[in-house]
Amino acid sequence: MRKILVLVLLVAASYAEKTIEISVPSMHCPLCTAIVRKAALSVEGVKKADVSLKERKAVVIADDKVDEKELLKAVDATGYKGEIK
């Protein structure tokens, strides 16, 4: 029974996710949002990225182990400065 419990806990831990909200105030058009979304999705461990022009932010769903600095570096490389909220 313990072996099964340990296995279930290990599997559950591998699916741990976190939500990261990034403010990107310099976005001004739909192309900006597409570029920021593509950059966020390029980071290993990122599962989903929703980018809103109206709110000027990106909401990223990623593995718990994703390095937020790497995510910001990818967004910043597009020319749009991001800040984690």
N, CA, C and O atoms as a Maestro MAE file, in Angstrom:
{
 s_m_m2io_version
 :::
 2.0.0
}

f_m_ct {
 s_m_title
 :::
 protein
 m_atom[340] {
  # First column is atom index #
  i_m_mmod_type
  r_m_x_coord
  r_m_y_coord
  r_m_z_coord
  i_m_residue_number
  s_m_chain_name
  s_m_pdb_residue_name
  s_m_pdb_atom_name
  i_m_atomic_number
  :::
  1 25 0.824 -1.200 0.000 1 A "MET " " N  " 7
  2 3 0.000 0.000 0.000 1 A "MET " " CA " 6
  3 2 0.863 1.257 0.000 1 A "MET " " C  " 6
  4 15 0.542 2.236 -0.674 1 A "MET " " O  " 8
  5 25 1.949 1.227 0.752 2 A "ARG " " N  " 7
  6 3 2.848 2.394 0.805 2 A "ARG " " CA " 6
  7 2 3.463 2.682 -0.555 2 A "ARG " " C  " 6
  8 15 3.630 3.838 -0.942 2 A "ARG " " O  " 8
  9 25 3.793 1.632 -1.266 3 A "LYS " " N  " 7
  10 3 4.399 1.818 -2.588 3 A "LYS " " CA " 6
  11 2 3.436 2.541 -3.517 3 A "LYS " " C  " 6
  12 15 3.845 3.410 -4.287 3 A "LYS " " O  " 8
  13 25 2.176 2.189 -3.449 4 A "ILE " " N  " 7
  14 3 1.173 2.839 -4.289 4 A "ILE " " CA " 6
  15 2 1.018 4.301 -3.894 4 A "ILE " " C  " 6
  16 15 0.928 5.172 -4.760 4 A "ILE " " O  " 8
  17 25 0.986 4.572 -2.611 5 A "LEU " " N  " 7
  18 3 0.856 5.948 -2.137 5 A "LEU " " CA " 6
  19 2 2.046 6.796 -2.572 5 A "LEU " " C  " 6
  20 15 1.874 7.931 -3.016 5 A "LEU " " O  " 8
  21 25 3.241 6.251 -2.446 6 A "VAL " " N  " 7
  22 3 4.443 6.978 -2.868 6 A "VAL " " CA " 6
  23 2 4.401 7.240 -4.367 6 A "VAL " " C  " 6
  24 15 4.751 8.331 -4.818 6 A "VAL " " O  " 8
  25 25 3.982 6.262 -5.125 7 A "LEU " " N  " 7
  26 3 3.881 6.418 -6.574 7 A "LEU " " CA " 6
  27 2 2.868 7.504 -6.939 7 A "LEU " " C  " 6
  28 15 3.131 8.332 -7.812 7 A "LEU " " O  " 8
  29 25 1.719 7.502 -6.274 8 A "VAL " " N  " 7
  30 3 0.697 8.516 -6.533 8 A "VAL " " CA " 6
  31 2 1.232 9.902 -6.188 8 A "VAL " " C  " 6
  32 15 0.994 10.850 -6.936 8 A "VAL " " O  " 8
  33 25 1.936 10.040 -5.092 9 A "LEU " " N  " 7
  34 3 2.496 11.334 -4.699 9 A "LEU " " CA " 6
  35 2 3.550 11.812 -5.696 9 A "LEU " " C  " 6
  36 15 3.616 13.002 -6.007 9 A "LEU " " O  " 8
  37 25 4.363 10.901 -6.193 10 A "LEU " " N  " 7
  38 3 5.375 11.284 -7.185 10 A "LEU " " CA " 6
  39 2 4.732 11.733 -8.490 10 A "LEU " " C  " 6
  40 15 5.171 12.711 -9.094 10 A "LEU " " O  " 8
  41 25 3.713 11.037 -8.921 11 A "VAL " " N  " 7
  42 3 3.018 11.413 -10.151 11 A "VAL " " CA " 6
  43 2 2.334 12.765 -9.965 11 A "VAL " " C  " 6
  44 15 2.405 13.620 -10.848 11 A "VAL " " O  " 8
  45 25 1.682 12.962 -8.840 12 A "ALA " " N  " 7
  46 3 1.015 14.241 -8.572 12 A "ALA " " CA " 6
  47 2 2.012 15.381 -8.525 12 A "ALA " " C  " 6
  48 15 1.726 16.474 -9.013 12 A "ALA " " O  " 8
  49 25 3.173 15.143 -7.947 13 A "ALA " " N  " 7
  50 3 4.195 16.194 -7.868 13 A "ALA " " CA " 6
  51 2 4.707 16.568 -9.252 13 A "ALA " " C  " 6
  52 15 5.075 17.720 -9.482 13 A "ALA " " O  " 8
  53 25 4.735 15.619 -10.169 14 A "SER " " N  " 7
  54 3 5.221 15.922 -11.518 14 A "SER " " CA " 6
  55 2 4.231 16.783 -12.290 14 A "SER " " C  " 6
  56 15 4.601 17.390 -13.296 14 A "SER " " O  " 8
  57 25 2.976 16.849 -11.839 15 A "TYR " " N  " 7
  58 3 1.973 17.660 -12.495 15 A "TYR " " CA " 6
  59 2 1.716 18.984 -11.775 15 A "TYR " " C  " 6
  60 15 0.750 19.682 -12.081 15 A "TYR " " O  " 8
  61 25 2.574 19.324 -10.828 16 A "ALA " " N  " 7
  62 3 2.398 20.577 -10.097 16 A "ALA " " CA " 6
  63 2 2.564 21.745 -11.064 16 A "ALA " " C  " 6
  64 15 3.500 21.786 -11.863 16 A "ALA " " O  " 8
  65 25 1.645 22.681 -10.972 17 A "GLU " " N  " 7
  66 3 1.662 23.840 -11.856 17 A "GLU " " CA " 6
  67 2 1.619 25.116 -11.040 17 A "GLU " " C  " 6
  68 15 1.218 25.129 -9.876 17 A "GLU " " O  " 8
  69 25 2.045 26.188 -11.688 18 A "LYS " " N  " 7
  70 3 1.893 27.501 -11.077 18 A "LYS " " CA " 6
  71 2 1.439 28.476 -12.143 18 A "LYS " " C  " 6
  72 15 1.663 28.279 -13.338 18 A "LYS " " O  " 8
  73 25 0.798 29.525 -11.681 19 A "THR " " N  " 7
  74 3 0.335 30.593 -12.567 19 A "THR " " CA " 6
  75 2 1.228 31.800 -12.343 19 A "THR " " C  " 6
  76 15 1.433 32.237 -11.211 19 A "THR " " O  " 8
  77 25 1.752 32.330 -13.429 20 A "ILE " " N  " 7
  78 3 2.644 33.489 -13.370 20 A "ILE " " CA " 6
  79 2 1.999 34.610 -14.168 20 A "ILE " " C  " 6
  80 15 1.650 34.431 -15.335 20 A "ILE " " O  " 8
  81 25 1.844 35.752 -13.541 21 A "GLU " " N  " 7
  82 3 1.254 36.910 -14.211 21 A "GLU " " CA " 6
  83 2 2.373 37.904 -14.514 21 A "GLU " " C  " 6
  84 15 3.125 38.307 -13.628 21 A "GLU " " O  " 8
  85 25 2.463 38.286 -15.777 22 A "ILE " " N  " 7
  86 3 3.509 39.206 -16.219 22 A "ILE " " CA " 6
  87 2 2.858 40.455 -16.807 22 A "ILE " " C  " 6
  88 15 2.071 40.367 -17.750 22 A "ILE " " O  " 8
  89 25 3.184 41.590 -16.258 23 A "SER " " N  " 7
  90 3 2.717 42.866 -16.786 23 A "SER " " CA " 6
  91 2 3.625 43.255 -17.947 23 A "SER " " C  " 6
  92 15 4.849 43.242 -17.821 23 A "SER " " O  " 8
  93 25 3.014 43.601 -19.080 24 A "VAL " " N  " 7
  94 3 3.771 44.019 -20.265 24 A "VAL " " CA " 6
  95 2 3.121 45.299 -20.791 24 A "VAL " " C  " 6
  96 15 2.380 45.258 -21.773 24 A "VAL " " O  " 8
  97 25 3.396 46.441 -20.142 25 A "PRO " " N  " 7
  98 3 2.694 47.681 -20.481 25 A "PRO " " CA " 6
  99 2 3.004 48.252 -21.862 25 A "PRO " " C  " 6
  100 15 2.237 49.075 -22.362 25 A "PRO " " O  " 8
  101 25 4.094 47.845 -22.486 26 A "SER " " N  " 7
  102 3 4.465 48.430 -23.774 26 A "SER " " CA " 6
  103 2 3.757 47.774 -24.963 26 A "SER " " C  " 6
  104 15 3.934 48.230 -26.093 26 A "SER " " O  " 8
  105 25 2.970 46.729 -24.750 27 A "MET " " N  " 7
  106 3 2.222 46.125 -25.857 27 A "MET " " CA " 6
  107 2 1.166 47.108 -26.344 27 A "MET " " C  " 6
  108 15 0.493 47.755 -25.542 27 A "MET " " O  " 8
  109 25 1.024 47.218 -27.684 28 A "HIS " " N  " 7
  110 3 0.070 48.188 -28.216 28 A "HIS " " CA " 6
  111 2 -0.771 47.670 -29.378 28 A "HIS " " C  " 6
  112 15 -1.619 48.394 -29.900 28 A "HIS " " O  " 8
  113 25 -0.542 46.421 -29.788 29 A "CYS " " N  " 7
  114 3 -1.317 45.883 -30.908 29 A "CYS " " CA " 6
  115 2 -1.420 44.363 -30.799 29 A "CYS " " C  " 6
  116 15 -0.714 43.752 -29.996 29 A "CYS " " O  " 8
  117 25 -2.287 43.752 -31.593 30 A "PRO " " N  " 7
  118 3 -2.432 42.298 -31.544 30 A "PRO " " CA " 6
  119 2 -1.144 41.538 -31.893 30 A "PRO " " C  " 6
  120 15 -0.902 40.449 -31.373 30 A "PRO " " O  " 8
  121 25 -0.333 42.109 -32.763 31 A "LEU " " N  " 7
  122 3 0.937 41.448 -33.092 31 A "LEU " " CA " 6
  123 2 1.846 41.388 -31.869 31 A "LEU " " C  " 6
  124 15 2.554 40.400 -31.672 31 A "LEU " " O  " 8
  125 25 1.833 42.427 -31.054 32 A "CYS " " N  " 7
  126 3 2.616 42.442 -29.814 32 A "CYS " " CA " 6
  127 2 2.229 41.258 -28.933 32 A "CYS " " C  " 6
  128 15 3.094 40.569 -28.392 32 A "CYS " " O  " 8
  129 25 0.936 41.030 -28.794 33 A "THR " " N  " 7
  130 3 0.481 39.940 -27.929 33 A "THR " " CA " 6
  131 2 0.913 38.587 -28.484 33 A "THR " " C  " 6
  132 15 1.275 37.688 -27.725 33 A "THR " " O  " 8
  133 25 0.874 38.445 -29.802 34 A "ALA " " N  " 7
  134 3 1.291 37.186 -30.417 34 A "ALA " " CA " 6
  135 2 2.780 36.935 -30.192 34 A "ALA " " C  " 6
  136 15 3.190 35.802 -29.939 34 A "ALA " " O  " 8
  137 25 3.579 37.978 -30.283 35 A "ILE " " N  " 7
  138 3 5.025 37.846 -30.087 35 A "ILE " " CA " 6
  139 2 5.332 37.476 -28.642 35 A "ILE " " C  " 6
  140 15 6.162 36.603 -28.388 35 A "ILE " " O  " 8
  141 25 4.674 38.129 -27.699 36 A "VAL " " N  " 7
  142 3 4.903 37.837 -26.278 36 A "VAL " " CA " 6
  143 2 4.436 36.425 -25.954 36 A "VAL " " C  " 6
  144 15 5.104 35.708 -25.209 36 A "VAL " " O  " 8
  145 25 3.299 36.020 -26.504 37 A "ARG " " N  " 7
  146 3 2.788 34.662 -26.263 37 A "ARG " " CA " 6
  147 2 3.759 33.617 -26.795 37 A "ARG " " C  " 6
  148 15 4.045 32.633 -26.112 37 A "ARG " " O  " 8
  149 25 4.265 33.817 -27.999 38 A "LYS " " N  " 7
  150 3 5.208 32.869 -28.595 38 A "LYS " " CA " 6
  151 2 6.483 32.774 -27.757 38 A "LYS " " C  " 6
  152 15 7.027 31.686 -27.571 38 A "LYS " " O  " 8
  153 25 6.954 33.906 -27.258 39 A "ALA " " N  " 7
  154 3 8.161 33.920 -26.431 39 A "ALA " " CA " 6
  155 2 7.938 33.143 -25.134 39 A "ALA " " C  " 6
  156 15 8.796 32.370 -24.709 39 A "ALA " " O  " 8
  157 25 6.781 33.355 -24.512 40 A "ALA " " N  " 7
  158 3 6.484 32.646 -23.260 40 A "ALA " " CA " 6
  159 2 6.392 31.143 -23.501 40 A "ALA " " C  " 6
  160 15 6.911 30.350 -22.715 40 A "ALA " " O  " 8
  161 25 5.739 30.758 -24.576 41 A "LEU " " N  " 7
  162 3 5.593 29.332 -24.883 41 A "LEU " " CA " 6
  163 2 6.911 28.668 -25.253 41 A "LEU " " C  " 6
  164 15 7.019 27.443 -25.197 41 A "LEU " " O  " 8
  165 25 7.905 29.447 -25.627 42 A "SER " " N  " 7
  166 3 9.209 28.883 -25.988 42 A "SER " " CA " 6
  167 2 10.012 28.423 -24.779 42 A "SER " " C  " 6
  168 15 10.991 27.691 -24.923 42 A "SER " " O  " 8
  169 25 9.602 28.850 -23.589 43 A "VAL " " N  " 7
  170 3 10.320 28.464 -22.367 43 A "VAL " " CA " 6
  171 2 9.888 27.056 -21.975 43 A "VAL " " C  " 6
  172 15 8.697 26.756 -21.892 43 A "VAL " " O  " 8
  173 25 10.873 26.202 -21.738 44 A "GLU " " N  " 7
  174 3 10.583 24.820 -21.376 44 A "GLU " " CA " 6
  175 2 9.774 24.763 -20.077 44 A "GLU " " C  " 6
  176 15 10.127 25.393 -19.080 44 A "GLU " " O  " 8
  177 25 8.694 24.001 -20.111 45 A "GLY " " N  " 7
  178 3 7.846 23.853 -18.937 45 A "GLY " " CA " 6
  179 2 6.605 24.716 -18.960 45 A "GLY " " C  " 6
  180 15 5.706 24.528 -18.141 45 A "GLY " " O  " 8
  181 25 6.540 25.665 -19.889 46 A "VAL " " N  " 7
  182 3 5.349 26.503 -20.015 46 A "VAL " " CA " 6
  183 2 4.298 25.697 -20.775 46 A "VAL " " C  " 6
  184 15 4.555 25.185 -21.864 46 A "VAL " " O  " 8
  185 25 3.121 25.597 -20.182 47 A "LYS " " N  " 7
  186 3 2.049 24.805 -20.771 47 A "LYS " " CA " 6
  187 2 1.047 25.655 -21.536 47 A "LYS " " C  " 6
  188 15 0.493 25.219 -22.546 47 A "LYS " " O  " 8
  189 25 0.817 26.864 -21.052 48 A "LYS " " N  " 7
  190 3 -0.194 27.725 -21.663 48 A "LYS " " CA " 6
  191 2 0.172 29.177 -21.402 48 A "LYS " " C  " 6
  192 15 0.712 29.507 -20.346 48 A "LYS " " O  " 8
  193 25 -0.120 30.039 -22.359 49 A "ALA " " N  " 7
  194 3 0.118 31.477 -22.189 49 A "ALA " " CA " 6
  195 2 -1.040 32.237 -22.813 49 A "ALA " " C  " 6
  196 15 -1.292 32.126 -24.013 49 A "ALA " " O  " 8
  197 25 -1.732 32.998 -22.004 50 A "ASP " " N  " 7
  198 3 -2.814 33.862 -22.476 50 A "ASP " " CA " 6
  199 2 -2.349 35.304 -22.319 50 A "ASP " " C  " 6
  200 15 -1.975 35.731 -21.227 50 A "ASP " " O  " 8
  201 25 -2.376 36.050 -23.420 51 A "VAL " " N  " 7
  202 3 -1.885 37.422 -23.403 51 A "VAL " " CA " 6
  203 2 -3.037 38.356 -23.758 51 A "VAL " " C  " 6
  204 15 -3.722 38.155 -24.761 51 A "VAL " " O  " 8
  205 25 -3.244 39.370 -22.936 52 A "SER " " N  " 7
  206 3 -4.339 40.315 -23.129 52 A "SER " " CA " 6
  207 2 -3.794 41.697 -23.470 52 A "SER " " C  " 6
  208 15 -3.028 42.282 -22.705 52 A "SER " " O  " 8
  209 25 -4.197 42.204 -24.620 53 A "LEU " " N  " 7
  210 3 -3.807 43.557 -25.000 53 A "LEU " " CA " 6
  211 2 -4.531 44.577 -24.131 53 A "LEU " " C  " 6
  212 15 -3.940 45.569 -23.703 53 A "LEU " " O  " 8
  213 25 -5.811 44.330 -23.872 54 A "LYS " " N  " 7
  214 3 -6.608 45.249 -23.072 54 A "LYS " " CA " 6
  215 2 -6.015 45.423 -21.670 54 A "LYS " " C  " 6
  216 15 -5.923 46.539 -21.160 54 A "LYS " " O  " 8
  217 25 -5.616 44.309 -21.059 55 A "GLU " " N  " 7
  218 3 -5.052 44.370 -19.704 55 A "GLU " " CA " 6
  219 2 -3.532 44.533 -19.706 55 A "GLU " " C  " 6
  220 15 -2.918 44.762 -18.664 55 A "GLU " " O  " 8
  221 25 -2.940 44.412 -20.894 56 A "ARG " " N  " 7
  222 3 -1.491 44.512 -21.072 56 A "ARG " " CA " 6
  223 2 -0.741 43.583 -20.102 56 A "ARG " " C  " 6
  224 15 0.151 43.993 -19.359 56 A "ARG " " O  " 8
  225 25 -1.156 42.316 -20.156 57 A "LYS " " N  " 7
  226 3 -0.499 41.335 -19.305 57 A "LYS " " CA " 6
  227 2 -0.561 39.957 -19.947 57 A "LYS " " C  " 6
  228 15 -1.379 39.686 -20.827 57 A "LYS " " O  " 8
  229 25 0.330 39.101 -19.474 58 A "ALA " " N  " 7
  230 3 0.350 37.704 -19.878 58 A "ALA " " CA " 6
  231 2 0.129 36.855 -18.635 58 A "ALA " " C  " 6
  232 15 0.722 37.102 -17.585 58 A "ALA " " O  " 8
  233 25 -0.725 35.861 -18.767 59 A "VAL " " N  " 7
  234 3 -0.948 34.902 -17.691 59 A "VAL " " CA " 6
  235 2 -0.428 33.566 -18.201 59 A "VAL " " C  " 6
  236 15 -0.925 33.023 -19.188 59 A "VAL " " O  " 8
  237 25 0.579 33.051 -17.511 60 A "VAL " " N  " 7
  238 3 1.279 31.852 -17.950 60 A "VAL " " CA " 6
  239 2 1.024 30.719 -16.962 60 A "VAL " " C  " 6
  240 15 1.147 30.901 -15.751 60 A "VAL " " O  " 8
  241 25 0.668 29.554 -17.486 61 A "ILE " " N  " 7
  242 3 0.538 28.335 -16.695 61 A "ILE " " CA " 6
  243 2 1.766 27.500 -17.021 61 A "ILE " " C  " 6
  244 15 2.036 27.189 -18.181 61 A "ILE " " O  " 8
  245 25 2.508 27.143 -15.974 62 A "ALA " " N  " 7
  246 3 3.773 26.439 -16.191 62 A "ALA " " CA " 6
  247 2 4.007 25.400 -15.104 62 A "ALA " " C  " 6
  248 15 3.369 25.411 -14.051 62 A "ALA " " O  " 8
  249 25 4.940 24.506 -15.394 63 A "ASP " " N  " 7
  250 3 5.374 23.559 -14.376 63 A "ASP " " CA " 6
  251 2 5.889 24.333 -13.180 63 A "ASP " " C  " 6
  252 15 6.373 25.457 -13.309 63 A "ASP " " O  " 8
  253 25 5.781 23.725 -12.033 64 A "ASP " " N  " 7
  254 3 6.213 24.366 -10.796 64 A "ASP " " CA " 6
  255 2 7.706 24.709 -10.816 64 A "ASP " " C  " 6
  256 15 8.150 25.612 -10.107 64 A "ASP " " O  " 8
  257 25 8.466 23.994 -11.621 65 A "LYS " " N  " 7
  258 3 9.925 24.176 -11.643 65 A "LYS " " CA " 6
  259 2 10.404 25.211 -12.656 65 A "LYS " " C  " 6
  260 15 11.609 25.433 -12.777 65 A "LYS " " O  " 8
  261 25 9.497 25.842 -13.378 66 A "VAL " " N  " 7
  262 3 9.901 26.843 -14.378 66 A "VAL " " CA " 6
  263 2 10.550 28.032 -13.677 66 A "VAL " " C  " 6
  264 15 10.029 28.552 -12.690 66 A "VAL " " O  " 8
  265 25 11.688 28.446 -14.203 67 A "ASP " " N  " 7
  266 3 12.424 29.583 -13.652 67 A "ASP " " CA " 6
  267 2 11.783 30.876 -14.171 67 A "ASP " " C  " 6
  268 15 11.771 31.133 -15.375 67 A "ASP " " O  " 8
  269 25 11.262 31.667 -13.266 68 A "GLU " " N  " 7
  270 3 10.588 32.911 -13.652 68 A "GLU " " CA " 6
  271 2 11.545 33.883 -14.320 68 A "GLU " " C  " 6
  272 15 11.128 34.669 -15.171 68 A "GLU " " O  " 8
  273 25 12.816 33.845 -13.954 69 A "LYS " " N  " 7
  274 3 13.804 34.730 -14.591 69 A "LYS " " CA " 6
  275 2 13.983 34.363 -16.057 69 A "LYS " " C  " 6
  276 15 14.141 35.245 -16.902 69 A "LYS " " O  " 8
  277 25 13.960 33.072 -16.366 70 A "GLU " " N  " 7
  278 3 14.070 32.635 -17.758 70 A "GLU " " CA " 6
  279 2 12.843 33.074 -18.560 70 A "GLU " " C  " 6
  280 15 12.953 33.457 -19.724 70 A "GLU " " O  " 8
  281 25 11.695 33.013 -17.931 71 A "LEU " " N  " 7
  282 3 10.471 33.454 -18.582 71 A "LEU " " CA " 6
  283 2 10.530 34.944 -18.891 71 A "LEU " " C  " 6
  284 15 10.184 35.371 -19.992 71 A "LEU " " O  " 8
  285 25 10.969 35.728 -17.918 72 A "LEU " " N  " 7
  286 3 11.116 37.171 -18.150 72 A "LEU " " CA " 6
  287 2 12.159 37.464 -19.218 72 A "LEU " " C  " 6
  288 15 11.984 38.369 -20.033 72 A "LEU " " O  " 8
  289 25 13.238 36.701 -19.211 73 A "LYS " " N  " 7
  290 3 14.294 36.897 -20.208 73 A "LYS " " CA " 6
  291 2 13.742 36.653 -21.615 73 A "LYS " " C  " 6
  292 15 14.075 37.383 -22.548 73 A "LYS " " O  " 8
  293 25 12.909 35.639 -21.765 74 A "ALA " " N  " 7
  294 3 12.315 35.339 -23.071 74 A "ALA " " CA " 6
  295 2 11.388 36.465 -23.517 74 A "ALA " " C  " 6
  296 15 11.400 36.852 -24.686 74 A "ALA " " O  " 8
  297 25 10.589 36.993 -22.598 75 A "VAL " " N  " 7
  298 3 9.687 38.101 -22.938 75 A "VAL " " CA " 6
  299 2 10.495 39.358 -23.252 75 A "VAL " " C  " 6
  300 15 10.214 40.047 -24.233 75 A "VAL " " O  " 8
  301 25 11.485 39.656 -22.435 76 A "ASP " " N  " 7
  302 3 12.314 40.840 -22.654 76 A "ASP " " CA " 6
  303 2 13.055 40.785 -23.992 76 A "ASP " " C  " 6
  304 15 13.311 41.822 -24.605 76 A "ASP " " O  " 8
  305 25 13.399 39.572 -24.445 77 A "ALA " " N  " 7
  306 3 14.120 39.415 -25.717 77 A "ALA " " CA " 6
  307 2 13.270 39.853 -26.909 77 A "ALA " " C  " 6
  308 15 13.802 40.108 -27.989 77 A "ALA " " O  " 8
  309 25 11.971 39.939 -26.722 78 A "THR " " N  " 7
  310 3 11.087 40.386 -27.810 78 A "THR " " CA " 6
  311 2 11.098 41.902 -27.960 78 A "THR " " C  " 6
  312 15 10.617 42.439 -28.957 78 A "THR " " O  " 8
  313 25 11.650 42.587 -26.962 79 A "GLY " " N  " 7
  314 3 11.658 44.043 -26.990 79 A "GLY " " CA " 6
  315 2 10.573 44.646 -26.120 79 A "GLY " " C  " 6
  316 15 10.486 45.866 -25.978 79 A "GLY " " O  " 8
  317 25 9.749 43.793 -25.541 80 A "TYR " " N  " 7
  318 3 8.681 44.234 -24.647 80 A "TYR " " CA " 6
  319 2 9.084 43.891 -23.214 80 A "TYR " " C  " 6
  320 15 9.169 42.719 -22.848 80 A "TYR " " O  " 8
  321 25 9.324 44.898 -22.428 81 A "LYS " " N  " 7
  322 3 9.773 44.697 -21.047 81 A "LYS " " CA " 6
  323 2 8.623 44.157 -20.206 81 A "LYS " " C  " 6
  324 15 7.530 44.723 -20.191 81 A "LYS " " O  " 8
  325 25 8.883 43.054 -19.505 82 A "GLY " " N  " 7
  326 3 7.877 42.448 -18.656 82 A "GLY " " CA " 6
  327 2 8.264 42.525 -17.186 82 A "GLY " " C  " 6
  328 15 9.439 42.634 -16.836 82 A "GLY " " O  " 8
  329 25 7.251 42.466 -16.344 83 A "GLU " " N  " 7
  330 3 7.469 42.489 -14.893 83 A "GLU " " CA " 6
  331 2 6.493 41.501 -14.255 83 A "GLU " " C  " 6
  332 15 5.289 41.558 -14.505 83 A "GLU " " O  " 8
  333 25 7.011 40.609 -13.443 84 A "ILE " " N  " 7
  334 3 6.157 39.637 -12.771 84 A "ILE " " CA " 6
  335 2 5.399 40.321 -11.659 84 A "ILE " " C  " 6
  336 15 5.978 41.040 -10.845 84 A "ILE " " O  " 8
  337 25 4.104 40.094 -11.630 85 A "LYS " " N  " 7
  338 3 3.235 40.711 -10.600 85 A "LYS " " CA " 6
  339 2 2.955 39.728 -9.510 85 A "LYS " " C  " 6
  340 15 2.247 40.050 -8.555 85 A "LYS " " O  " 8
  :::
 }
 m_bond[339] {
  # First column is bond index #
  i_m_from
  i_m_to
  i_m_order
  :::
  1 1 2 1
  2 2 3 1
  3 3 4 2
  4 3 5 1
  5 5 6 1
  6 6 7 1
  7 7 8 2
  8 7 9 1
  9 9 10 1
  10 10 11 1
  11 11 12 2
  12 11 13 1
  13 13 14 1
  14 14 15 1
  15 15 16 2
  16 15 17 1
  17 17 18 1
  18 18 19 1
  19 19 20 2
  20 19 21 1
  21 21 22 1
  22 22 23 1
  23 23 24 2
  24 23 25 1
  25 25 26 1
  26 26 27 1
  27 27 28 2
  28 27 29 1
  29 29 30 1
  30 30 31 1
  31 31 32 2
  32 31 33 1
  33 33 34 1
  34 34 35 1
  35 35 36 2
  36 35 37 1
  37 37 38 1
  38 38 39 1
  39 39 40 2
  40 39 41 1
  41 41 42 1
  42 42 43 1
  43 43 44 2
  44 43 45 1
  45 45 46 1
  46 46 47 1
  47 47 48 2
  48 47 49 1
  49 49 50 1
  50 50 51 1
  51 51 52 2
  52 51 53 1
  53 53 54 1
  54 54 55 1
  55 55 56 2
  56 55 57 1
  57 57 58 1
  58 58 59 1
  59 59 60 2
  60 59 61 1
  61 61 62 1
  62 62 63 1
  63 63 64 2
  64 63 65 1
  65 65 66 1
  66 66 67 1
  67 67 68 2
  68 67 69 1
  69 69 70 1
  70 70 71 1
  71 71 72 2
  72 71 73 1
  73 73 74 1
  74 74 75 1
  75 75 76 2
  76 75 77 1
  77 77 78 1
  78 78 79 1
  79 79 80 2
  80 79 81 1
  81 81 82 1
  82 82 83 1
  83 83 84 2
  84 83 85 1
  85 85 86 1
  86 86 87 1
  87 87 88 2
  88 87 89 1
  89 89 90 1
  90 90 91 1
  91 91 92 2
  92 91 93 1
  93 93 94 1
  94 94 95 1
  95 95 96 2
  96 95 97 1
  97 97 98 1
  98 98 99 1
  99 99 100 2
  100 99 101 1
  101 101 102 1
  102 102 103 1
  103 103 104 2
  104 103 105 1
  105 105 106 1
  106 106 107 1
  107 107 108 2
  108 107 109 1
  109 109 110 1
  110 110 111 1
  111 111 112 2
  112 111 113 1
  113 113 114 1
  114 114 115 1
  115 115 116 2
  116 115 117 1
  117 117 118 1
  118 118 119 1
  119 119 120 2
  120 119 121 1
  121 121 122 1
  122 122 123 1
  123 123 124 2
  124 123 125 1
  125 125 126 1
  126 126 127 1
  127 127 128 2
  128 127 129 1
  129 129 130 1
  130 130 131 1
  131 131 132 2
  132 131 133 1
  133 133 134 1
  134 134 135 1
  135 135 136 2
  136 135 137 1
  137 137 138 1
  138 138 139 1
  139 139 140 2
  140 139 141 1
  141 141 142 1
  142 142 143 1
  143 143 144 2
  144 143 145 1
  145 145 146 1
  146 146 147 1
  147 147 148 2
  148 147 149 1
  149 149 150 1
  150 150 151 1
  151 151 152 2
  152 151 153 1
  153 153 154 1
  154 154 155 1
  155 155 156 2
  156 155 157 1
  157 157 158 1
  158 158 159 1
  159 159 160 2
  160 159 161 1
  161 161 162 1
  162 162 163 1
  163 163 164 2
  164 163 165 1
  165 165 166 1
  166 166 167 1
  167 167 168 2
  168 167 169 1
  169 169 170 1
  170 170 171 1
  171 171 172 2
  172 171 173 1
  173 173 174 1
  174 174 175 1
  175 175 176 2
  176 175 177 1
  177 177 178 1
  178 178 179 1
  179 179 180 2
  180 179 181 1
  181 181 182 1
  182 182 183 1
  183 183 184 2
  184 183 185 1
  185 185 186 1
  186 186 187 1
  187 187 188 2
  188 187 189 1
  189 189 190 1
  190 190 191 1
  191 191 192 2
  192 191 193 1
  193 193 194 1
  194 194 195 1
  195 195 196 2
  196 195 197 1
  197 197 198 1
  198 198 199 1
  199 199 200 2
  200 199 201 1
  201 201 202 1
  202 202 203 1
  203 203 204 2
  204 203 205 1
  205 205 206 1
  206 206 207 1
  207 207 208 2
  208 207 209 1
  209 209 210 1
  210 210 211 1
  211 211 212 2
  212 211 213 1
  213 213 214 1
  214 214 215 1
  215 215 216 2
  216 215 217 1
  217 217 218 1
  218 218 219 1
  219 219 220 2
  220 219 221 1
  221 221 222 1
  222 222 223 1
  223 223 224 2
  224 223 225 1
  225 225 226 1
  226 226 227 1
  227 227 228 2
  228 227 229 1
  229 229 230 1
  230 230 231 1
  231 231 232 2
  232 231 233 1
  233 233 234 1
  234 234 235 1
  235 235 236 2
  236 235 237 1
  237 237 238 1
  238 238 239 1
  239 239 240 2
  240 239 241 1
  241 241 242 1
  242 242 243 1
  243 243 244 2
  244 243 245 1
  245 245 246 1
  246 246 247 1
  247 247 248 2
  248 247 249 1
  249 249 250 1
  250 250 251 1
  251 251 252 2
  252 251 253 1
  253 253 254 1
  254 254 255 1
  255 255 256 2
  256 255 257 1
  257 257 258 1
  258 258 259 1
  259 259 260 2
  260 259 261 1
  261 261 262 1
  262 262 263 1
  263 263 264 2
  264 263 265 1
  265 265 266 1
  266 266 267 1
  267 267 268 2
  268 267 269 1
  269 269 270 1
  270 270 271 1
  271 271 272 2
  272 271 273 1
  273 273 274 1
  274 274 275 1
  275 275 276 2
  276 275 277 1
  277 277 278 1
  278 278 279 1
  279 279 280 2
  280 279 281 1
  281 281 282 1
  282 282 283 1
  283 283 284 2
  284 283 285 1
  285 285 286 1
  286 286 287 1
  287 287 288 2
  288 287 289 1
  289 289 290 1
  290 290 291 1
  291 291 292 2
  292 291 293 1
  293 293 294 1
  294 294 295 1
  295 295 296 2
  296 295 297 1
  297 297 298 1
  298 298 299 1
  299 299 300 2
  300 299 301 1
  301 301 302 1
  302 302 303 1
  303 303 304 2
  304 303 305 1
  305 305 306 1
  306 306 307 1
  307 307 308 2
  308 307 309 1
  309 309 310 1
  310 310 311 1
  311 311 312 2
  312 311 313 1
  313 313 314 1
  314 314 315 1
  315 315 316 2
  316 315 317 1
  317 317 318 1
  318 318 319 1
  319 319 320 2
  320 319 321 1
  321 321 322 1
  322 322 323 1
  323 323 324 2
  324 323 325 1
  325 325 326 1
  326 326 327 1
  327 327 328 2
  328 327 329 1
  329 329 330 1
  330 330 331 1
  331 331 332 2
  332 331 333 1
  333 333 334 1
  334 334 335 1
  335 335 336 2
  336 335 337 1
  337 337 338 1
  338 338 339 1
  339 339 340 2
  :::
 }
}
